[in-house]
Amino acid sequence: MKHVLVLLLVLSTPSLLAAENRPFTFEYQELTYAGEIMQPQSAAKGMVVIIPGHGPTEFVEGDEYQELRAFLVAQQYSVAYWDKAGCGLSEGEYDHNQSIESSADEALAAIEAIQELDVTGADKLGFWSISRGGWIVPKISESFDGMRFWISISGTTAIENSRYMLEANLKAEKRTPEQIALLMSEWDDYQRILVRGGTLEDFNASTQNLMADAYYNGDNFQMTAEILANIQGFFGSGAFEFDDQTNQIVMYPDLESTLRRLSIPVIAILGRLDSQIDWQATGALYERAAQAGGMQLDTVYLDNCNHVMQTSVTGALYEDLPPDTPACAGYYDAMRTWLQGVGAGEAEAP
């Protein structure tokens, strides 16, 4: 299917990068990964490790997240990042389906390598994550007890986001409530048949409007008995847990209990036009976890703000935004103010 998470925040402001870039490498699963550590001119007040979402990365050679990195350095924090396998100077092949557990283990290998270096700020190590990183950082916390703070951007709930993403983007595409209700009902049948079983005849009869929809199936994919059997076999392998109500994969079954165990400052920044993750459900999840556990939570909801913290009109997955689209109003201000509370500097946001 054409629906792919767009999780790249590529913002370029080269004049802001007044910092020392220090290359580093680490080994994970017999591959060498290449990264960098940006260090402020004076002693750092901590270190931020960047955990991106889905998609290839271009950190070392492509200057991905350049504006964010410069902002964090301006707050007197060192910033650590590396390219995924098969990206930049990292060995191997990029794996879009890398598991949450593997991504967390990769990050732990990077952290171990960083801690062996004499890097200013590494004694107070926190994380900045976006989208899928909302699963990876809690998974890291299960094995790493040195986490001091966490900036969670467009964070996740425990289940995958296909249903929410379809409904939110149908709304952004200006479908009528009646059209949305029909298509979502058929999507529920679609997902139920894939996960719980059913024949090709059942599938075709239950998804006529959905599979004919120009947004959902713009590539005119045609289900066959062989493909359906393969998908049902994959989902029925026992490797997955499914949500009883939506039949979506539960990506992190004990996410809420893991969040409850966090006893660190956390800021969750969510865009009200996010069409890729259920920002309201994520906000409620974090609030429940904070109330039941030790998380010191600040939650910020930003208007006119899409999944990757860009100012947006619709927030749609395929909204045509110019390359110089600014960050959402309040995004950098929220991080700057919050970081000052955990020991950051007084530098202005870009």
C-alpha positions as CSV (number, residue, x, y, z in Angstrom):
1,M,0.0,0.0,0.0
2,K,1.1,3.5,-0.7
3,H,0.8,4.8,2.9
4,V,4.2,5.3,4.2
5,L,5.2,7.3,7.3
6,V,6.8,10.6,6.3
7,L,9.1,11.0,9.3
8,L,11.9,13.2,8.0
9,L,12.5,16.7,9.4
10,V,15.1,18.2,7.0
11,L,15.6,21.9,7.7
12,S,18.7,23.8,6.6
13,T,20.3,26.8,8.2
14,P,24.1,26.3,7.8
15,S,25.0,29.7,9.5
16,L,23.8,28.3,12.8
17,L,26.3,25.5,13.0
18,A,29.0,27.2,15.1
19,A,30.1,24.0,16.8
20,E,32.7,21.3,16.8
21,N,31.7,18.2,14.9
22,R,33.4,15.0,16.2
23,P,33.0,11.8,14.1
24,F,32.6,8.5,15.9
25,T,31.8,4.9,14.9
26,F,30.4,1.9,16.6
27,E,29.7,-1.8,15.9
28,Y,26.3,-3.4,15.8
29,Q,25.4,-6.8,14.3
30,E,28.8,-7.0,12.7
31,L,28.3,-3.7,10.9
32,T,30.1,-0.4,11.4
33,Y,27.9,2.6,11.9
34,A,29.1,6.2,11.4
35,G,27.9,9.1,13.4
36,E,28.9,12.5,14.7
37,I,28.8,14.4,18.0
38,M,28.3,18.2,17.8
39,Q,29.8,20.0,20.8
40,P,29.2,23.6,21.9
41,Q,32.2,25.9,22.1
42,S,32.1,25.9,26.0
43,A,31.3,23.0,28.4
44,A,28.0,21.3,27.6
45,K,25.2,21.0,30.2
46,G,24.2,17.6,28.8
47,M,24.0,15.5,25.7
48,V,21.0,14.9,23.4
49,V,20.9,11.7,21.4
50,I,18.7,12.0,18.3
51,I,16.4,9.0,17.7
52,P,14.6,9.5,14.3
53,G,11.5,7.8,12.9
54,H,11.1,5.6,9.9
55,G,13.0,6.3,6.8
56,P,16.6,6.5,5.6
57,T,18.8,9.0,7.4
58,E,21.3,11.6,6.0
59,F,23.0,12.9,9.1
60,V,26.7,12.7,8.4
61,E,26.8,13.7,4.8
62,G,23.4,15.2,4.3
63,D,23.1,17.5,7.4
64,E,19.6,16.1,8.3
65,Y,17.9,17.9,11.2
66,Q,20.4,20.7,10.9
67,E,18.3,23.4,12.4
68,L,17.3,21.2,15.4
69,R,20.9,20.2,16.0
70,A,22.1,23.8,15.9
71,F,19.3,24.8,18.3
72,L,20.3,22.2,20.8
73,V,23.9,23.2,20.6
74,A,22.8,26.8,21.2
75,Q,21.2,25.6,24.4
76,Q,24.7,24.3,25.5
77,Y,24.0,20.7,24.8
78,S,26.2,18.3,22.9
79,V,24.2,16.4,20.2
80,A,24.9,12.8,19.1
81,Y,23.5,11.1,16.0
82,W,24.4,8.4,13.4
83,D,23.1,7.1,10.1
84,K,21.1,3.9,10.0
85,A,22.5,0.8,8.2
86,G,23.0,1.4,4.5
87,C,22.7,5.2,4.9
88,G,25.5,7.8,4.8
89,L,28.8,6.2,5.8
90,S,27.2,3.3,7.8
91,E,27.7,-0.2,6.4
92,G,25.0,-2.7,5.4
93,E,21.6,-2.2,3.9
94,Y,18.7,0.0,5.1
95,D,15.9,-2.0,6.6
96,H,12.6,-0.2,6.7
97,N,11.1,-3.0,8.8
98,Q,13.8,-3.0,11.5
99,S,12.2,-4.0,14.7
100,I,11.8,-1.7,17.7
101,E,14.0,-4.0,19.8
102,S,16.7,-3.9,17.1
103,S,16.6,-0.1,16.8
104,A,16.9,0.1,20.6
105,D,19.9,-2.3,20.7
106,E,21.5,-0.2,17.9
107,A,21.1,2.9,20.0
108,L,22.5,1.2,23.1
109,A,25.6,0.2,21.1
110,A,26.0,3.8,20.0
111,I,25.6,5.0,23.6
112,E,28.3,2.6,24.8
113,A,30.7,3.9,22.2
114,I,29.9,7.5,23.1
115,Q,30.5,6.9,26.8
116,E,34.0,5.6,26.0
117,L,34.9,8.9,24.5
118,D,35.8,12.1,26.4
119,V,32.7,14.1,25.3
120,T,31.4,17.1,27.2
121,G,27.9,16.6,28.4
122,A,27.8,12.8,28.1
123,D,27.4,12.5,31.9
124,K,23.9,13.9,31.6
125,L,22.4,12.1,28.6
126,G,18.9,12.6,27.3
127,F,17.0,11.9,24.1
128,W,15.1,13.7,21.4
129,S,12.8,11.4,19.4
130,I,10.2,11.7,16.7
131,S,7.3,9.4,15.9
132,R,8.6,5.8,15.9
133,G,11.2,7.0,18.3
134,G,8.4,7.1,20.8
135,W,8.7,3.3,20.9
136,I,12.4,3.2,20.7
137,V,13.3,5.5,23.6
138,P,11.1,3.6,26.2
139,K,12.6,0.4,24.9
140,I,16.1,1.8,25.5
141,S,15.0,2.7,29.0
142,E,14.4,-0.9,29.8
143,S,18.1,-1.6,29.5
144,F,19.7,1.8,30.1
145,D,19.3,3.5,33.5
146,G,21.4,6.6,32.6
147,M,18.6,8.4,30.9
148,R,18.2,11.9,32.3
149,F,15.5,13.5,30.2
150,W,13.4,13.0,27.0
151,I,12.0,15.3,24.4
152,S,9.3,13.3,22.6
153,I,8.0,14.7,19.3
154,S,4.9,13.3,17.7
155,G,5.0,10.3,20.0
156,T,3.2,7.0,19.6
157,T,0.6,4.9,21.3
158,A,1.1,1.2,21.8
159,I,-0.6,0.2,18.5
160,E,0.4,0.9,15.0
161,N,-1.3,3.9,13.3
162,S,-2.8,2.7,10.0
163,R,-6.5,3.3,10.9
164,Y,-5.9,6.7,12.4
165,M,-3.7,7.8,9.5
166,L,-6.4,6.8,6.9
167,E,-9.2,8.5,8.7
168,A,-7.2,11.7,9.4
169,N,-6.0,12.0,5.9
170,L,-9.5,11.4,4.5
171,K,-10.6,14.3,6.6
172,A,-7.7,16.4,5.3
173,E,-8.7,15.4,1.7
174,K,-12.1,17.0,2.5
175,R,-14.2,13.8,2.2
176,T,-17.7,14.1,3.6
177,P,-18.5,12.5,7.0
178,E,-20.7,10.0,5.2
179,Q,-17.9,9.0,2.8
180,I,-15.4,8.7,5.7
181,A,-17.8,6.5,7.7
182,L,-18.3,4.2,4.7
183,L,-14.6,3.9,3.9
184,M,-13.6,3.4,7.5
185,S,-16.2,0.7,7.9
186,E,-14.8,-1.1,4.9
187,W,-11.3,-0.7,6.2
188,D,-12.3,-2.4,9.4
189,D,-13.6,-5.3,7.4
190,Y,-10.4,-5.2,5.3
191,Q,-8.2,-5.4,8.4
192,R,-10.4,-8.0,10.1
193,I,-10.2,-10.4,7.1
194,L,-6.4,-10.0,6.9
195,V,-5.9,-10.7,10.6
196,R,-8.7,-13.0,11.5
197,G,-9.4,-14.8,8.3
198,G,-11.8,-14.8,5.4
199,T,-12.0,-15.6,1.7
200,L,-11.1,-13.5,-1.3
201,E,-14.8,-13.3,-2.1
202,D,-15.4,-11.9,1.5
203,F,-12.6,-9.4,0.9
204,N,-13.9,-8.2,-2.5
205,A,-17.5,-7.9,-1.3
206,S,-16.5,-6.0,1.9
207,T,-14.1,-3.5,0.4
208,Q,-15.5,-2.4,-2.9
209,N,-15.5,1.3,-2.2
210,L,-12.3,1.3,-0.3
211,M,-10.3,-0.5,-3.0
212,A,-11.8,1.8,-5.6
213,D,-10.9,5.0,-3.7
214,A,-8.4,7.2,-5.4
215,Y,-6.7,8.2,-2.2
216,Y,-6.5,4.8,-0.5
217,N,-5.7,2.8,-3.6
218,G,-4.2,5.2,-6.1
219,D,-1.9,2.5,-7.4
220,N,-4.9,0.3,-8.2
221,F,-3.7,-2.7,-6.2
222,Q,-5.7,-5.8,-6.9
223,M,-6.0,-8.5,-4.1
224,T,-5.6,-12.1,-5.2
225,A,-6.2,-15.3,-3.4
226,E,-2.5,-16.0,-3.2
227,I,-1.6,-12.6,-1.8
228,L,-4.4,-12.8,0.7
229,A,-3.3,-16.2,1.9
230,N,0.3,-15.0,2.3
231,I,-0.8,-12.0,4.3
232,Q,-3.1,-14.1,6.5
233,G,-0.3,-16.6,7.0
234,F,2.1,-13.8,8.0
235,F,-0.3,-12.3,10.5
236,G,-1.3,-15.7,11.8
237,S,2.3,-16.8,12.5
238,G,2.0,-16.0,16.2
239,A,4.7,-13.3,16.0
240,F,2.2,-10.5,16.5
241,E,-0.3,-9.3,19.1
242,F,-3.4,-7.6,17.8
243,D,-5.7,-5.0,19.2
244,D,-9.1,-6.6,19.8
245,Q,-11.1,-3.6,18.6
246,T,-9.1,-2.5,15.5
247,N,-7.2,-5.6,14.6
248,Q,-4.0,-3.5,14.3
249,I,-0.7,-4.7,15.5
250,V,0.2,-3.9,19.1
251,M,3.7,-2.6,18.5
252,Y,4.7,-2.3,22.2
253,P,2.3,-4.3,24.4
254,D,3.7,-2.9,27.7
255,L,4.4,0.7,26.6
256,E,2.2,2.3,29.2
257,S,3.8,0.3,32.1
258,T,7.3,1.2,30.7
259,L,6.3,4.9,30.6
260,R,5.1,4.7,34.2
261,R,8.5,3.5,35.3
262,L,10.2,6.6,33.9
263,S,11.2,9.0,36.7
264,I,12.7,11.7,34.5
265,P,11.6,15.0,33.0
266,V,9.7,14.5,29.8
267,I,8.3,17.0,27.4
268,A,5.8,15.7,24.8
269,I,5.2,18.0,21.9
270,L,2.2,17.2,19.6
271,G,0.8,18.9,16.6
272,R,-3.0,19.2,16.3
273,L,-2.8,18.7,12.5
274,D,-0.8,15.5,12.8
275,S,-2.4,13.1,10.3
276,Q,0.0,10.2,11.0
277,I,-0.2,9.5,14.7
278,D,-3.2,9.9,17.0
279,W,-1.9,12.9,18.9
280,Q,-4.9,13.0,21.3
281,A,-4.5,9.3,22.2
282,T,-0.7,9.8,22.7
283,G,-1.3,12.8,24.9
284,A,-3.8,10.9,27.0
285,L,-1.3,7.9,27.3
286,Y,1.5,10.1,28.5
287,E,-0.8,11.8,31.0
288,R,-2.0,8.5,32.4
289,A,1.5,7.2,32.7
290,A,2.7,10.4,34.5
291,Q,-0.2,10.3,37.0
292,A,0.4,6.7,37.8
293,G,4.2,6.8,37.9
294,G,7.1,9.1,38.4
295,M,7.4,10.9,35.0
296,Q,7.7,14.7,35.3
297,L,5.6,15.5,32.3
298,D,5.0,18.7,30.3
299,T,2.7,18.3,27.3
300,V,2.5,20.9,24.6
301,Y,-0.1,20.9,21.8
302,L,0.6,23.1,18.8
303,D,-2.0,24.5,16.4
304,N,-1.4,24.5,12.6
305,C,1.3,21.9,13.2
306,N,1.8,18.6,11.3
307,H,3.6,15.4,12.1
308,V,7.2,16.8,11.5
309,M,6.6,20.1,13.4
310,Q,6.1,22.2,10.3
311,T,3.5,24.9,9.9
312,S,0.7,23.3,8.0
313,V,-2.7,24.1,6.5
314,T,-4.2,20.6,6.4
315,G,-1.6,18.3,8.0
316,A,-2.2,15.8,5.2
317,L,0.4,13.2,4.5
318,Y,0.8,14.5,0.9
319,E,0.3,18.2,1.6
320,D,2.5,20.2,-0.8
321,L,4.6,22.3,1.4
322,P,7.5,24.4,0.1
323,P,11.0,23.4,1.2
324,D,11.4,26.6,3.4
325,T,8.2,25.9,5.4
326,P,9.0,27.1,8.9
327,A,8.7,25.1,12.1
328,C,5.5,25.4,14.0
329,A,5.0,28.5,16.2
330,G,6.0,27.7,19.7
331,Y,8.0,24.5,18.9
332,Y,11.5,25.9,19.6
333,D,10.2,28.1,22.3
334,A,8.7,25.1,24.2
335,M,11.9,23.2,24.0
336,R,14.1,26.1,25.0
337,T,11.9,27.0,28.0
338,W,11.7,23.3,29.1
339,L,15.4,22.7,28.6
340,Q,16.2,25.7,30.8
341,G,14.4,23.8,33.6
342,V,16.6,20.8,33.3
343,G,19.8,22.8,33.1
344,A,20.1,24.3,29.5
345,G,21.5,27.7,28.6
346,E,19.7,30.9,27.7
347,A,20.4,31.0,23.9
348,E,17.7,32.1,21.6
349,A,15.9,29.7,19.3
350,P,16.6,30.0,15.6
